[in-house]
Amino acid sequence: MAEPPVPPRENPTRTIIFMVVLSFVCAFILSILASVLEEPKETAKDLDRSKQLMIAAKMLSHDGHFLIKNDQGEYVPAKSLPDGTLEEDSKIEIPSQAQLIAVYKKRIQSLLVDDKGNITNFEKAGLKEDDYVAEYKKSGYYKQPLKLVYAVLPNAAEKDSKPEAYVIPINGYGLWDAIYGYLALKPDGDTVLGISWYDQKETPGLGANITEPAWQSQFPSKVIFLPSGEKPNLKTAPLGINVVKGKVSDVLGDSPKAKTAVDGMTGATLTGNGVTDAYRDVLSAYRPFLIKLHEENSKK
Amino acid sequence: MASQKVPLSGYFTNQLWGGNQILVAVLGICSALGVTNRLSVSITMGISVAFVTAFSCFFVSLLRRITPDSVRMITQLAIISLFVIIIDQFLQAYLYSMSKVLSVYVGLIITNCIVMGRTEGMAKNVEPIPAFLDGLGAGMGYAWVLFVVGGIREFFGFGQLFNYQIIPLSWYADAQHPNAYDNFALMVSPPAAFFIIGGLIWVFNIINRRTA
C-alpha cells in the first residue's frame, strides 16, 4: 500500500461556498416536492378525517371495512351499494376511496348549534362550510358562537329522518402538541357510541396509544353526564370523560364516577390528562345542546 | 480493502448476509424493535431505508472528491435528510394510513446508524455505482430481517399475515372453550422483537459456523 498523501490545507471560502450551494440545492428540491405533493397530501388528510369520523360513529371498523348494526344490535361487516347505503355482508371487503366518500356524503350531515342548543345549518347561518371548517380547526369549533356538530343519519334513511348519532369534534392538548378527534354520542346526548383521534403527536407506544383500537374500545356505553340519583340536574352535573391514572375498577370501584371514566395508559398520564381536559372543555360548550337532546329523548 | 478487487455484485451480496447490518453489526435496532409488529409496516420501513441508504450512498460518493473533509459528516447528513424527507412526503401523500403507523420512525431514518455507517464507512471511499449497490444491499439486508421479525410477530401476535387471518378463528378461546388458542400478547409489543432478533443472531451464527 502506498503512503497516503498528506491532505492539502482546506480553503475556508471553498468550504463555505460548498455548504451554501449544497443547502440551496437540497432546499430547492424539497420545496418543489412539497408544492407538487401538497394537493395529494391534503386529500389524504381529509379522507383520513372522514374515516376517523366514521370510525367514531361505528360506521367503519378500525380495520377499514364498513360496519352495520344488525337486528341483535351487534356491529357486523357490511359492503356499500352504489347509492351509498350499506348492506350486511359476511365477506370482509376494504372499500375504495370513492365508496368511502359516497357513504360519508349520504350519511353524515354537518350542522351548527348555538349557545341555547338550537340546531341550524350552514346555509341558514350564512356560513361557508369549507371556510368555517378550515378556519376554526386549530382554535376549536367549540369556542365559536355557532359550534360544529355532525349528525349521523340511519342507514338507507330519507333526508330528514332522525339522526342515529351525533359526532362532536374534539380539540385539546396532549403532552407534546394539539390533539384532534371525534366523540360520537347516541341520540340521548349522553351515552358514548365511540371515539377516535385523527391528529396527534404523542409519544409512540405511550401517549399515542390513544389511537389504538384497544384503548378506544373502552369508551362505548360510557356516559358523559355524571350520573347522580334518579333525576340528575344536567345543568350542573359534571360533564366529560375522565381518563384515570391506573384502572377504573381500582381507582373508582363501583361509584357512579366509574360510568364516566376509562382506564389510563401506563407511562402516559399527561396525555390522559390532556384527553380528560379536552372532553370536559369541549363538551361543556355543547351542554345546552346535549341537555336539549336528552330532554327530547326522554319525552318519548 | 482497496488493494483487492471486489466484483461489483459483491458489494450488494456481502451486505445481505455476511455483513448484515442488523445481525452482524447490530445497527438499526431501534426501528427494528419499533415497527415490526405488522408485515406491511416492516416492508414499507425496509423499502424506505433501502431507498434512503442507496441514494444517499450514491450522492455522497458522487460528491466525495469535492466535499471538504471538515464538513463531510454534515454533508452526508444533509443528503440523507433530503431523501428521508422525500420518502416521508410520499408516504403522507399516497400511503397516509401507513405514514400514521410509522409516525416518527420515518423521520428517524435520518438517525438510523445503518445509513450514516454506510455513507461514512463505504460510500465516501468508492465509486458511485459500488456505493449505490452497497447502500442498496445494506438496506435490503435490513429489510429482510425486518420482514422475518415482522412475520413472526404478526403471526403469533395477531394470528394474521398481511392483515389476513391465518390462524382459523374457530381455534380461538371463547366463553365455551376457555382453554383453546389465544394470541401471544407479548409479540405485539416491542420487547418481543428484542428476543426474536437475539434468536435470529444465534441461528445466523450457527449457520455461518457450519458453512465456514
Chai-1 contact restraints between the chains, C-beta under 6 A:
chainA,res_idxA,chainB,res_idxB,connection_type,confidence,min_distance_angstrom,max_distance_angstrom,comment,restraint_id
A,E10,B,P68,contact,1.0,0.0,6.0,A-B,restraint_1
A,E10,B,S70,contact,1.0,0.0,6.0,A-B,restraint_2
A,T15,B,P68,contact,1.0,0.0,6.0,A-B,restraint_3
A,T15,B,V71,contact,1.0,0.0,6.0,A-B,restraint_4
A,F18,B,P68,contact,1.0,0.0,6.0,A-B,restraint_5
A,M19,B,V71,contact,1.0,0.0,6.0,A-B,restraint_6
A,L22,B,A78,contact,1.0,0.0,6.0,A-B,restraint_7
A,C26,B,A78,contact,1.0,0.0,6.0,A-B,restraint_8
A,C26,B,L82,contact,1.0,0.0,6.0,A-B,restraint_9
A,L30,B,I85,contact,1.0,0.0,6.0,A-B,restraint_10
A,L33,B,Q89,contact,1.0,0.0,6.0,A-B,restraint_11
A,L37,B,Q89,contact,1.0,0.0,6.0,A-B,restraint_12
A,L37,B,A93,contact,1.0,0.0,6.0,A-B,restraint_13
A,P40,B,A93,contact,1.0,0.0,6.0,A-B,restraint_14
A,K41,B,Q92,contact,1.0,0.0,6.0,A-B,restraint_15
A,K41,B,A93,contact,1.0,0.0,6.0,A-B,restraint_16
A,A44,B,A93,contact,1.0,0.0,6.0,A-B,restraint_17
A,A44,B,Y96,contact,1.0,0.0,6.0,A-B,restraint_18
A,D48,B,Y96,contact,1.0,0.0,6.0,A-B,restraint_19
A,P204,B,S103,contact,1.0,0.0,6.0,A-B,restraint_20
A,P204,B,V104,contact,1.0,0.0,6.0,A-B,restraint_21
